[in-house]
Amino acid sequence: MTEDEFQALLQRYLDDRCTPAEKVLVEHWYNRLDEAQGGMLLSQNQEEVEDAIWQRLQHTRTNTNSETRVVPHPATFWQKPLVQWAAALVLFALSLGLLLMFTKSQVRQPQQMVATADGWTRHQNNTQQVQEFQLPDMSRIELHPGSSLRYSTAFAGPKRQVYLQGEAFFKVSKNPARPFLVFTRQVVTTVLGTSFRVKAYADSKVASVAVREGKVAVQARKPTASDTASALASAPSVLLLPNQQVVYSASSQRLKKELVDKPVVLAPQSFEFEERPVTEVLEALEKAYGVDIVYDKEILAGCTVSITFYEEPLFEKLGLLCKSLDAYYSLSDAQIILHSKGCQQPLGANFYG
């Protein structure tokens, strides 16, 4: 609450136009002044406002309480400069806490629905926000709106199996002896310990799995096939590394491996290059993002470049580099292919991204 807002609240209180909750806020604040041992500079009309509040509180307490309480006039207390900052903090904390309590009492906060029946636990996110919770094995789940996740309540056995409808981010607790499997209507994702995102809504013909760290194996799941170990072992799988994803299309019933839309830095590198070989720049990008960049080393052997990267996404960095080389790049599966005619002499254009 800003000072202007608090001034408006005080004025409503003096005019007897406060809501019950606002009245409680003002009187609670006033009563806590002595306890907090602090004050706050209200305005140029400070003493008049204090007098009015004091008189109103005296009148209210006289009418509602048979035991008369002597309320000390706060004017002298407010004049202490050493306590003004402390009271400002106390006032802010008290007003914020009371207003939050009032808001929560007026607006019902949506809650995540958790149901347990027939040995299964089901989390249903009916809110408009991503909700987090923890599985019995300490794995962390971020469940997106309109999504649900169910698993065996005991969560026992040689495998940890969960069934997802919608979208969720998983941070799996490592346990090589008990693989973690995520089943959706379209795909099955198997991991040992990693973080990844699965997106597979019931009404969508496309499903995707994107890896943040670690490794996962993704298989297409046929509706008529069983989920037994032998059935999963016989189905072809796609291995994903960090910054890679696989997209499953129901129309083609195929898994397509590719890079994620916005690869993240996995191993920070220096991105300041002054008359350095182009191959050195490409190697730094490969190490930073864990990607595979294919190019003709012989053609680029004599090329140097001066370029500096900052916080640009990977594909923007590549675009800047290609611009300085008069080259271009394309994507094939999870690879980046750089197309260049090379250069007859070192590039010294001092191009900065």
Residue frames relative to the residue before (quaternion, step in Angstrom):
aa qw qx qy qz dx dy dz
M 1.0000 0.0000 0.0000 0.0000 0.00 0.00 0.00
T 0.3470 -0.7424 0.5359 0.2030 3.59 -0.77 1.04
E 0.6661 -0.4934 0.3621 0.4262 3.57 -1.28 0.24
D 0.6321 0.5362 -0.3361 0.4473 3.61 1.02 -0.80
E 0.6531 0.5077 -0.3112 0.4678 3.56 0.99 -0.87
F 0.6548 0.5069 -0.3159 0.4631 3.56 1.02 -0.80
Q 0.6072 0.5430 -0.3494 0.4630 3.59 1.09 -0.73
A 0.6577 0.5087 -0.3102 0.4609 3.58 0.96 -0.89
L 0.6292 0.5332 -0.3265 0.4617 3.58 1.06 -0.79
L 0.6541 0.5093 -0.3147 0.4624 3.59 0.94 -0.86
Q 0.6493 0.5206 -0.3243 0.4496 3.56 0.99 -0.83
R 0.6367 0.5141 -0.3297 0.4707 3.58 1.01 -0.79
Y 0.6280 0.5371 -0.3315 0.4553 3.55 1.06 -0.78
L 0.6796 0.4897 -0.2907 0.4623 3.58 0.91 -0.92
D 0.6966 0.4483 -0.2639 0.4942 3.58 1.12 -0.67
D 0.4143 -0.7259 0.4454 0.3210 3.57 1.35 0.02
R 0.4842 0.6518 -0.4368 0.3872 3.57 1.04 0.88
C 0.4090 0.7231 -0.4638 0.3078 3.60 1.26 0.27
T 0.4625 -0.5938 0.5676 0.3337 3.50 -1.32 0.40
P 0.6660 -0.4894 0.3532 0.4384 3.64 -1.15 0.29
A 0.6606 0.5068 -0.3180 0.4535 3.59 0.98 -0.81
E 0.6624 0.4930 -0.3160 0.4673 3.60 1.00 -0.79
K 0.6130 0.5439 -0.3492 0.4544 3.58 1.07 -0.70
V 0.6324 0.5200 -0.3206 0.4763 3.56 1.00 -0.84
L 0.6337 0.5502 -0.3267 0.4346 3.58 0.98 -0.85
V 0.6869 0.4806 -0.2915 0.4606 3.59 0.82 -1.01
E 0.7073 0.4619 -0.2794 0.4565 3.58 0.80 -0.99
H 0.6236 0.5218 -0.3450 0.4689 3.57 1.07 -0.67
W 0.6309 0.5299 -0.3299 0.4608 3.57 0.99 -0.79
Y 0.6670 0.5111 -0.3096 0.4450 3.56 0.89 -0.98
N 0.6805 0.5037 -0.2919 0.4450 3.59 0.91 -0.93
R 0.6856 0.4916 -0.2924 0.4503 3.57 1.11 -0.61
L 0.4557 0.7037 -0.4558 0.2988 3.59 1.22 -0.17
D 0.6720 0.4961 -0.3047 0.4576 3.56 0.90 -0.93
E 0.6660 0.5072 -0.3067 0.4529 3.55 0.99 -0.88
A 0.7044 0.4745 -0.2713 0.4529 3.57 0.95 -0.89
Q 0.2450 -0.7832 0.5297 0.2143 3.58 1.20 -0.52
G 0.6290 0.4986 -0.3635 0.4729 3.53 0.79 1.00
G 0.1777 -0.7740 0.5986 0.1053 3.52 -1.36 0.18
M 0.2193 -0.7637 0.5910 0.1393 3.55 -1.28 0.20
L 0.4243 -0.6884 0.5286 0.2582 3.56 -0.94 0.89
L 0.2485 -0.8209 0.4978 0.1286 3.58 -0.42 1.22
S 0.7592 -0.2745 0.2293 0.5437 3.60 0.66 -1.02
Q 0.7030 -0.4188 0.3333 0.4683 3.56 -1.29 -0.18
N 0.7024 0.4065 -0.2528 0.5268 3.61 1.18 -0.51
Q 0.1195 0.8646 -0.4826 0.0733 3.53 1.14 0.67
E 0.7102 0.4681 -0.2927 0.4368 3.61 0.72 -1.04
E 0.6355 0.5269 -0.3450 0.4467 3.60 1.01 -0.75
V 0.6503 0.5060 -0.3174 0.4694 3.58 0.96 -0.84
E 0.6509 0.5190 -0.3200 0.4523 3.59 0.94 -0.89
D 0.6447 0.5252 -0.3250 0.4504 3.58 0.96 -0.92
A 0.6737 0.5080 -0.3050 0.4416 3.56 0.90 -0.93
I 0.6529 0.5011 -0.3173 0.4712 3.58 0.94 -0.86
W 0.6477 0.5327 -0.3144 0.4448 3.53 0.95 -0.93
Q 0.6740 0.4915 -0.2991 0.4633 3.56 0.90 -0.91
R 0.6603 0.5061 -0.3178 0.4549 3.59 0.93 -0.85
L 0.6564 0.5000 -0.3185 0.4665 3.57 0.94 -0.85
Q 0.6304 0.5269 -0.3353 0.4610 3.58 1.01 -0.79
H 0.6694 0.5045 -0.2991 0.4559 3.56 0.93 -0.91
T 0.6604 0.5131 -0.3065 0.4547 3.57 0.96 -0.90
R 0.7001 0.4712 -0.2845 0.4548 3.56 0.86 -0.93
T 0.6130 0.5491 -0.3518 0.4461 3.59 1.09 -0.64
N 0.7094 0.4619 -0.2556 0.4669 3.57 1.02 -0.85
T 0.7726 0.3784 -0.1895 0.4732 3.59 1.03 -0.63
N 0.7638 0.2951 -0.1711 0.5479 3.59 1.18 -0.27
S 0.4095 -0.7338 0.4893 0.2332 3.54 -0.68 1.10
E 0.6820 0.4312 -0.2805 0.5198 3.57 1.13 -0.54
T 0.3293 -0.7660 0.5217 0.1808 3.56 -0.52 1.19
R 0.1452 -0.7801 0.6054 0.0621 3.52 -0.89 1.00
V 0.3494 -0.7280 0.5520 0.2080 3.57 -0.87 0.95
V 0.1422 -0.7956 0.5868 0.0488 3.53 -0.60 1.19
P 0.3477 -0.7569 0.5066 0.2228 3.61 -0.48 1.07
H 0.4899 -0.6445 0.4991 0.3089 3.53 -1.03 0.84
P 0.3664 -0.7899 0.4509 0.1962 3.62 -0.71 1.04
A 0.4103 0.7574 -0.4631 0.2087 3.60 1.20 -0.19
T 0.6957 0.4678 -0.2979 0.4566 3.57 0.84 -0.93
F 0.6245 0.5498 -0.3441 0.4351 3.53 1.05 -0.72
W 0.6566 0.5310 -0.3153 0.4331 3.58 0.98 -0.89
Q 0.6408 0.5605 -0.3284 0.4091 3.57 1.10 -0.53
K 0.5392 0.6136 -0.4142 0.4015 3.60 1.23 -0.06
P 0.3250 -0.7909 0.4773 0.2023 3.63 -0.31 1.15
L 0.6300 0.5743 -0.3488 0.3895 3.60 1.05 -0.63
V 0.7362 0.4287 -0.2411 0.4649 3.58 1.13 -0.50
Q 0.4713 0.7092 -0.4390 0.2867 3.60 1.20 -0.18
W 0.6763 0.4845 -0.3101 0.4601 3.61 0.89 -0.85
A 0.6374 0.5267 -0.3368 0.4504 3.59 0.98 -0.78
A 0.6734 0.4944 -0.3051 0.4573 3.56 0.95 -0.82
A 0.5884 0.5691 -0.3735 0.4363 3.56 1.08 -0.63
L 0.6652 0.4901 -0.2971 0.4785 3.56 0.97 -0.85
V 0.6454 0.5158 -0.3218 0.4624 3.57 0.95 -0.86
L 0.6544 0.5199 -0.3106 0.4527 3.57 0.94 -0.92
F 0.6545 0.5176 -0.3174 0.4506 3.57 0.91 -0.90
A 0.6752 0.4982 -0.3000 0.4538 3.59 0.89 -0.94
L 0.6803 0.4921 -0.2967 0.4550 3.57 0.91 -0.93
S 0.6855 0.4815 -0.3018 0.4552 3.58 0.85 -0.92
L 0.6450 0.5193 -0.3271 0.4554 3.57 0.98 -0.81
G 0.6714 0.5072 -0.3034 0.4472 3.57 0.90 -0.91
L 0.6858 0.4826 -0.2915 0.4602 3.57 0.92 -0.88
L 0.6526 0.5087 -0.3207 0.4610 3.56 1.00 -0.77
L 0.6285 0.5219 -0.3353 0.4691 3.57 1.06 -0.72
M 0.6376 0.5147 -0.3269 0.4708 3.56 1.01 -0.81
F 0.6527 0.5108 -0.3170 0.4611 3.57 0.97 -0.82
T 0.6539 0.5186 -0.3143 0.4525 3.57 0.95 -0.90
K 0.6711 0.4992 -0.3031 0.4566 3.58 0.90 -0.91
S 0.6548 0.5078 -0.3265 0.4548 3.58 1.07 -0.65
Q 0.6987 0.4637 -0.2701 0.4732 3.58 1.17 -0.56
V 0.7741 0.2658 -0.1268 0.5604 3.58 1.08 -0.79
R 0.3288 -0.7516 0.5414 0.1842 3.54 -0.65 1.05
Q 0.3243 -0.7666 0.5267 0.1725 3.53 -0.64 1.13
P 0.4476 -0.6874 0.4917 0.2921 3.62 -0.85 0.91
Q 0.1868 -0.7975 0.5688 0.0750 3.53 -0.93 0.88
Q 0.5273 -0.5999 0.4921 0.3461 3.51 -1.23 0.50
M 0.3289 -0.7498 0.5435 0.1849 3.55 -0.91 0.92
V 0.0237 -0.7823 0.6221 -0.0209 3.57 -0.80 1.05
A 0.0063 0.8056 -0.5901 0.0528 3.55 -0.67 1.11
T 0.1285 -0.7743 0.6171 0.0567 3.54 -1.09 0.79
A 0.2298 0.7616 -0.5745 0.1924 3.57 -0.72 1.09
D 0.8556 0.0912 -0.0926 0.5011 3.54 -1.12 0.80
G 0.7151 -0.4699 0.2526 0.4517 3.57 1.00 0.82
W 0.6649 0.4672 -0.3021 0.4983 3.61 1.29 0.15
T 0.2131 -0.7401 0.6235 0.1345 3.54 -1.20 0.70
R 0.0891 -0.8086 0.5816 0.0029 3.55 -0.87 1.00
H 0.1575 -0.7575 0.6293 0.0731 3.55 -0.93 1.03
Q 0.0411 -0.7953 0.6046 -0.0171 3.58 -0.76 1.07
N 0.1829 -0.7894 0.5792 0.0891 3.58 -0.68 1.11
N 0.0296 -0.8202 0.5703 -0.0345 3.56 -0.28 1.31
T 0.5212 0.6347 -0.4128 0.3939 3.58 1.25 0.28
Q 0.5382 -0.6025 0.4763 0.3471 3.54 -1.35 -0.16
Q 0.6739 0.4608 -0.2847 0.5024 3.58 1.27 0.24
V 0.5505 -0.5743 0.4863 0.3614 3.53 -1.25 0.49
Q 0.1230 -0.8047 0.5791 0.0446 3.58 -0.88 0.95
E 0.2758 -0.7771 0.5543 0.1135 3.53 -1.00 0.94
F 0.1261 0.7620 -0.6331 0.0525 3.52 -1.20 0.62
Q 0.4110 -0.7150 0.5264 0.2070 3.54 -1.30 0.30
L 0.3793 -0.7120 0.5476 0.2220 3.55 -1.02 0.86
P 0.6903 -0.4928 0.3208 0.4216 3.62 -1.20 0.30
D 0.6932 0.4554 -0.2861 0.4798 3.63 1.15 -0.49
M 0.5727 -0.6227 0.3380 0.4123 3.59 1.34 0.28
S 0.4176 0.6755 -0.4928 0.3556 3.60 1.21 0.24
R 0.3143 -0.7592 0.5463 0.1622 3.57 -1.06 0.82
I 0.1306 -0.7913 0.5962 0.0359 3.57 -0.99 0.93
E 0.1172 -0.7335 0.6636 0.0885 3.55 -1.13 0.79
L 0.1184 -0.8319 0.5420 0.0114 3.55 -0.21 1.32
H 0.3441 -0.7718 0.5045 0.1774 3.56 -0.69 1.12
P 0.6709 -0.5031 0.3520 0.4157 3.59 -1.22 0.42
G 0.8103 0.2448 -0.2052 0.4913 3.54 -1.06 0.82
S 0.6141 0.5527 -0.3375 0.4511 3.60 1.26 0.21
S 0.1218 -0.7796 0.6091 0.0800 3.55 -1.25 0.42
L 0.1074 -0.7722 0.6247 0.0437 3.54 -1.21 0.65
R 0.0100 -0.7950 0.6066 0.0005 3.58 -0.92 0.88
Y 0.0177 0.7828 -0.6201 0.0487 3.53 -1.20 0.65
S 0.6260 -0.5202 0.4131 0.4085 3.53 -1.26 0.37
T 0.5087 -0.6820 0.4299 0.3023 3.57 -0.73 1.08
A 0.6703 0.4906 -0.2991 0.4697 3.60 0.98 -0.77
F 0.1382 -0.8306 0.5205 0.1418 3.57 1.17 -0.66
A 0.3947 0.7182 -0.4658 0.3339 3.54 1.05 0.86
G 0.5639 0.6197 -0.4371 0.3270 3.56 -1.33 -0.02
P 0.6850 -0.5114 0.3348 0.3965 3.58 -1.27 0.18
K 0.7734 0.2466 -0.1533 0.5635 3.61 1.21 -0.37
R 0.3236 -0.7067 0.5949 0.2048 3.52 -1.20 0.65
Q 0.0032 -0.8367 0.5445 -0.0586 3.57 -0.28 1.25
V 0.0006 -0.7729 0.6344 -0.0161 3.56 -0.96 0.96
Y 0.2623 -0.7604 0.5804 0.1269 3.55 -1.20 0.64
L 0.1146 -0.8285 0.5481 -0.0077 3.53 -0.56 1.25
Q 0.0188 -0.7341 0.6777 0.0389 3.50 -1.20 0.72
G 0.7240 0.3433 -0.2748 0.5314 3.57 -0.41 1.22
E 0.6147 -0.5417 0.4289 0.3805 3.56 -1.02 -0.86
A 0.1129 0.7846 -0.6020 0.0960 3.55 -1.02 0.84
F 0.2851 -0.7074 0.6164 0.1960 3.52 -1.28 0.53
F 0.1711 -0.8081 0.5617 0.0467 3.57 -0.78 1.09
K 0.0448 -0.7314 0.6789 0.0466 3.53 -1.08 0.81
V 0.1575 -0.8621 0.4800 0.0407 3.52 0.09 1.38
S 0.4388 -0.6680 0.5434 0.2568 3.53 -1.02 0.89
K 0.4494 -0.7267 0.4525 0.2553 3.58 -0.72 1.05
N 0.2212 0.7317 -0.6219 0.1698 3.53 -0.98 0.96
P 0.2429 -0.8185 0.5026 0.1360 3.63 0.13 1.27
A 0.6428 0.5368 -0.3338 0.4327 3.60 1.10 -0.57
R 0.7742 0.2331 -0.1354 0.5727 3.60 1.20 -0.41
P 0.2467 -0.7908 0.5432 0.1368 3.61 -0.05 1.24
F 0.3299 -0.7262 0.5775 0.1740 3.53 -1.20 0.68
L 0.0580 -0.8181 0.5720 -0.0134 3.59 -0.65 1.13
V 0.1497 -0.7637 0.6238 0.0724 3.55 -0.97 0.93
F 0.1386 -0.7974 0.5857 0.0435 3.57 -0.61 1.17
T 0.0027 0.7386 -0.6738 -0.0209 3.53 -1.07 0.84
R 0.6972 -0.4490 0.3251 0.4546 3.56 -1.24 0.06
Q 0.7613 0.4019 -0.1987 0.4684 3.60 1.10 -0.71
V 0.8315 0.0863 0.0090 0.5488 3.60 0.89 -0.90
V 0.2585 -0.7082 0.6311 0.1826 3.51 -1.43 0.27
T 0.1264 -0.7958 0.5911 0.0376 3.57 -0.82 1.05
T 0.1050 -0.8059 0.5824 0.0184 3.58 -0.78 1.07
V 0.0463 0.7950 -0.6003 0.0736 3.58 -0.84 1.02
L 0.3680 -0.6869 0.5697 0.2609 3.53 -1.36 0.22
G 0.7466 -0.2585 0.1898 0.5829 3.58 1.05 -0.73
T 0.3675 0.7138 -0.4993 0.3257 3.57 -0.30 1.22
S 0.3375 -0.6947 0.5675 0.2854 3.57 -1.28 -0.24
F 0.1252 0.7914 -0.5772 0.1572 3.54 -0.85 0.99
R 0.3437 -0.7250 0.5631 0.1976 3.54 -1.32 0.33
V 0.1110 -0.7665 0.6303 0.0532 3.56 -1.02 0.89
K 0.0287 -0.7868 0.6162 -0.0181 3.55 -0.91 0.99
A 0.2671 0.7563 -0.5439 0.2466 3.58 -0.37 1.23
Y 0.0432 -0.8184 0.5727 -0.0196 3.56 0.14 1.30
A 0.6212 -0.6022 0.3617 0.3472 3.53 -1.08 0.76
D 0.7516 0.3942 -0.2182 0.4818 3.59 0.99 -0.79
S 0.5828 0.5792 -0.3737 0.4303 3.59 1.27 0.21
K 0.3841 -0.7210 0.5329 0.2207 3.55 -1.12 0.73
V 0.6998 0.3965 -0.2449 0.5413 3.56 1.33 0.01
A 0.0577 -0.7688 0.6364 0.0249 3.57 -1.09 0.79
S 0.0698 -0.8096 0.5822 0.0272 3.58 -1.09 0.63
V 0.1244 -0.7466 0.6492 0.0751 3.52 -1.29 0.59
A 0.0372 -0.8045 0.5924 -0.0238 3.60 -0.70 1.10
V 0.2848 -0.7885 0.5308 0.1242 3.58 -0.86 1.02
R 0.2808 -0.7443 0.5864 0.1528 3.55 -0.97 0.95
E 0.7797 -0.1301 0.1058 0.6033 3.58 0.94 -0.90
G 0.7197 0.3991 -0.3172 0.4713 3.56 -1.20 0.57
K 0.4663 -0.6440 0.5229 0.3074 3.54 -1.27 -0.51
V 0.0221 -0.7766 0.6288 0.0320 3.56 -1.15 0.63
A 0.2553 -0.7246 0.6154 0.1762 3.54 -1.28 0.46
V 0.1284 -0.8032 0.5811 0.0285 3.57 -0.82 1.05
Q 0.0656 -0.7843 0.6169 -0.0010 3.54 -1.00 0.96
A 0.4822 -0.6204 0.5242 0.3283 3.54 -1.17 0.58
R 0.2281 -0.7770 0.5752 0.1160 3.56 -1.00 0.85
K 0.2349 -0.7790 0.5686 0.1208 3.55 -0.57 1.14
P 0.5511 -0.6546 0.4055 0.3213 3.59 -0.83 0.95
T 0.7216 0.4473 -0.2571 0.4616 3.58 1.03 -0.73
A 0.5984 0.5835 -0.3601 0.4145 3.58 1.25 -0.30
S 0.4696 -0.6556 0.5106 0.2984 3.54 -1.21 0.53
D 0.4528 -0.6812 0.5055 0.2747 3.55 -1.31 0.28
T 0.3003 0.7657 -0.5130 0.2455 3.56 1.11 0.61
A 0.6629 -0.5177 0.3660 0.3982 3.54 -1.26 0.42
S 0.6611 0.5101 -0.3144 0.4516 3.59 0.96 -0.81
A 0.6456 0.5150 -0.3247 0.4610 3.58 1.03 -0.76
L 0.6693 0.4861 -0.3018 0.4740 3.58 0.97 -0.79
A 0.6463 0.5331 -0.3247 0.4390 3.57 1.01 -0.78
S 0.6979 0.4766 -0.2799 0.4555 3.58 1.04 -0.65
A 0.6147 0.5590 -0.3499 0.4328 3.60 1.21 -0.39
P 0.4889 -0.6575 0.4760 0.3196 3.63 -0.93 0.81
S 0.1463 -0.7997 0.5799 0.0535 3.56 -1.09 0.74
V 0.3037 -0.7154 0.6003 0.1889 3.53 -1.32 0.42
L 0.2821 -0.7644 0.5595 0.1517 3.57 -0.79 1.05
L 0.1276 -0.8050 0.5782 0.0367 3.56 -0.82 1.04
L 0.2051 -0.7468 0.6242 0.1028 3.53 -1.16 0.83
P 0.7192 -0.4232 0.2920 0.4673 3.63 -1.21 0.14
N 0.8159 0.2010 -0.2205 0.4953 3.54 -1.10 0.89
Q 0.6099 0.5002 -0.3723 0.4890 3.57 1.23 0.40
Q 0.0652 -0.7808 0.6195 0.0485 3.53 -1.23 0.50
V 0.2323 -0.7302 0.6175 0.1776 3.51 -1.32 0.30
V 0.1702 -0.7744 0.6046 0.0759 3.54 -1.02 0.88
Y 0.1814 -0.7824 0.5906 0.0781 3.54 -0.82 1.07
S 0.1579 -0.7761 0.6067 0.0684 3.56 -0.91 1.01
A 0.4168 -0.7196 0.4994 0.2432 3.56 -0.73 1.06
S 0.6282 0.5568 -0.3444 0.4203 3.60 1.05 -0.68
S 0.7625 0.3221 -0.1830 0.5304 3.59 0.97 -0.85
Q 0.2478 -0.7921 0.5061 0.2345 3.57 1.29 -0.44
R 0.5321 0.5998 -0.4153 0.4297 3.54 0.98 0.90
L 0.3666 -0.6964 0.5768 0.2187 3.52 -1.29 0.55
K 0.1072 -0.8008 0.5880 0.0384 3.59 -0.73 1.06
K 0.2484 -0.7813 0.5610 0.1146 3.56 -0.67 1.14
E 0.1401 0.7853 -0.5889 0.1297 3.58 -0.93 0.91
L 0.5886 -0.5351 0.4480 0.4082 3.55 -1.33 0.01
V 0.5454 -0.5880 0.4751 0.3621 3.55 -1.20 0.52
D 0.6574 -0.5433 0.3479 0.3893 3.57 -1.20 0.47
K 0.8010 0.1093 -0.0362 0.5875 3.57 1.02 -0.80
P 0.1835 -0.8027 0.5585 0.1001 3.61 0.11 1.24
V 0.3013 -0.7480 0.5668 0.1685 3.56 -1.07 0.78
V 0.5639 -0.5868 0.4553 0.3611 3.56 -1.22 0.47
L 0.2023 -0.7971 0.5631 0.0812 3.56 -0.76 1.09
A 0.7809 0.0732 -0.0162 0.6201 3.56 1.11 -0.73
P 0.3405 -0.7832 0.4780 0.2054 3.63 -0.11 1.24
Q 0.0801 -0.7832 0.6166 0.0015 3.55 -1.04 0.92
S 0.5239 -0.5760 0.5060 0.3711 3.54 -1.32 0.23
F 0.1350 -0.8119 0.5663 0.0437 3.55 -0.83 1.02
E 0.4946 0.6008 -0.4644 0.4228 3.58 1.03 0.78
F 0.0297 0.8136 -0.5737 0.0894 3.55 -0.53 1.23
E 0.0473 -0.7883 0.6131 -0.0212 3.55 -0.78 1.10
E 0.8146 -0.1793 0.0552 0.5488 3.56 -0.35 1.32
R 0.3610 0.7229 -0.4997 0.3121 3.55 0.85 1.04
P 0.6149 -0.5479 0.4042 0.3979 3.60 -1.16 0.51
V 0.5499 -0.6170 0.4515 0.3363 3.57 -1.03 0.78
T 0.6117 0.5615 -0.3515 0.4325 3.59 1.03 -0.72
E 0.6207 0.5369 -0.3417 0.4579 3.60 1.11 -0.63
V 0.6283 0.5211 -0.3299 0.4742 3.59 1.05 -0.75
L 0.6684 0.5041 -0.2994 0.4577 3.58 0.90 -0.90
E 0.6407 0.5207 -0.3249 0.4613 3.59 1.00 -0.78
A 0.6379 0.5220 -0.3296 0.4604 3.59 1.02 -0.77
L 0.6465 0.5080 -0.3175 0.4725 3.58 1.01 -0.77
E 0.6298 0.5359 -0.3323 0.4535 3.59 0.99 -0.80
K 0.6897 0.4776 -0.2820 0.4655 3.57 0.89 -0.95
A 0.6627 0.5310 -0.3163 0.4229 3.58 0.90 -0.89
Y 0.8122 0.2794 -0.1167 0.4986 3.57 0.85 -0.99
G 0.4239 -0.7236 0.4586 0.2939 3.59 1.23 -0.06
V 0.4730 0.6689 -0.4357 0.3729 3.57 1.13 0.69
D 0.3974 -0.6867 0.5586 0.2418 3.53 -1.34 0.35
I 0.0654 -0.7951 0.6030 0.0011 3.59 -0.54 1.21
V 0.1926 -0.7951 0.5708 0.0698 3.55 -0.63 1.18
Y 0.1875 0.7668 -0.5928 0.1595 3.59 -0.83 1.00
D 0.5230 -0.6208 0.4865 0.3230 3.55 -1.29 0.37
K 0.3267 -0.7878 0.4918 0.1752 3.58 -0.29 1.26
E 0.6359 0.5356 -0.3407 0.4390 3.59 1.04 -0.68
I 0.6600 0.5062 -0.3133 0.4582 3.58 0.96 -0.84
L 0.7546 0.3824 -0.2078 0.4912 3.59 0.99 -0.81
A 0.3761 0.7748 -0.4549 0.2264 3.58 1.28 -0.04
G 0.7748 0.3535 -0.2001 0.4844 3.61 0.93 -0.78
C 0.5530 0.6380 -0.3822 0.3756 3.61 1.23 0.12
T 0.0319 -0.7644 0.6437 0.0188 3.55 -1.01 0.88
V 0.0970 -0.7953 0.5980 0.0234 3.53 -1.23 0.45
S 0.2343 -0.7194 0.6319 0.1683 3.54 -1.27 0.54
I 0.2407 0.7685 -0.5470 0.2288 3.56 -0.47 1.20
T 0.1207 -0.7768 0.6151 0.0608 3.56 -1.14 0.68
F 0.1749 -0.7725 0.6044 0.0856 3.54 -0.89 1.00
Y 0.2243 -0.7678 0.5862 0.1287 3.53 -1.16 0.64
E 0.8115 -0.2156 0.1747 0.5143 3.60 -0.48 -1.15
E 0.3274 0.7668 -0.5028 0.2282 3.60 1.18 0.34
P 0.5403 -0.5838 0.4833 0.3656 3.60 -1.15 0.53
L 0.7009 -0.4886 0.3114 0.4160 3.57 -1.21 0.45
F 0.7171 0.4585 -0.2849 0.4410 3.59 0.72 -0.99
E 0.6090 0.5172 -0.3603 0.4814 3.59 1.15 -0.44
K 0.6039 0.5381 -0.3507 0.4721 3.59 1.05 -0.69
L 0.6628 0.5009 -0.3063 0.4648 3.56 0.91 -0.89
G 0.6365 0.5344 -0.3292 0.4482 3.57 1.01 -0.76
L 0.6519 0.5066 -0.3073 0.4732 3.58 1.00 -0.83
L 0.6490 0.5083 -0.3176 0.4686 3.56 0.98 -0.84
C 0.6601 0.5042 -0.3101 0.4623 3.60 0.90 -0.88
K 0.6221 0.5447 -0.3437 0.4451 3.58 1.02 -0.72
S 0.6809 0.4791 -0.2893 0.4724 3.57 0.99 -0.78
L 0.7242 0.4213 -0.2322 0.4941 3.60 1.19 -0.52
D 0.3425 -0.7162 0.5123 0.3275 3.57 1.26 -0.31
A 0.4744 0.6347 -0.4410 0.4214 3.54 0.97 1.01
Y 0.1850 -0.7535 0.6076 0.1697 3.57 -1.31 -0.18
Y 0.2556 -0.7634 0.5711 0.1603 3.57 -1.24 0.32
S 0.1420 -0.7575 0.6302 0.0938 3.53 -1.30 0.41
L 0.3728 -0.7154 0.5492 0.2183 3.56 -1.30 0.36
S 0.0189 0.7755 -0.6301 0.0361 3.54 -1.02 0.89
D 0.7915 -0.0854 -0.0182 0.6049 3.54 -0.39 1.28
A 0.7538 -0.3189 0.2490 0.5178 3.60 -0.62 -1.07
Q 0.5523 0.6018 -0.3907 0.4245 3.59 1.19 0.48
I 0.2811 -0.7030 0.6252 0.1895 3.52 -1.33 0.51
I 0.1282 -0.7992 0.5854 0.0475 3.57 -0.74 1.04
L 0.2065 -0.7842 0.5786 0.0874 3.55 -0.70 1.15
H 0.1520 -0.7869 0.5956 0.0547 3.57 -0.78 1.08
S 0.1679 0.7870 -0.5697 0.1669 3.57 -0.58 1.17
K 0.3848 -0.7084 0.5450 0.2303 3.54 -1.17 0.66
G 0.5399 -0.6266 0.4008 0.3940 3.55 1.28 0.05
C 0.3129 -0.7270 0.5727 0.2134 3.55 -1.28 -0.33
Q 0.4846 -0.6792 0.4796 0.2716 3.53 -1.12 0.72
Q 0.7934 0.0775 -0.0301 0.6030 3.57 1.14 -0.57
P 0.6591 -0.5145 0.3479 0.4241 3.60 -1.16 0.44
L 0.3972 -0.7075 0.5349 0.2356 3.54 -1.05 0.82
G 0.0150 -0.8195 0.5723 -0.0262 3.57 -0.63 1.12
A 0.2410 0.8353 -0.4664 0.1635 3.53 1.07 0.74
N 0.2936 -0.7769 0.5026 0.2400 3.56 1.30 -0.22
F 0.2264 0.7849 -0.5378 0.2086 3.56 0.90 0.97
Y 0.1010 -0.8041 0.5851 0.0307 3.57 -0.79 1.03
G 0.3131 -0.7557 0.5492 0.1709 3.53 -0.90 1.00
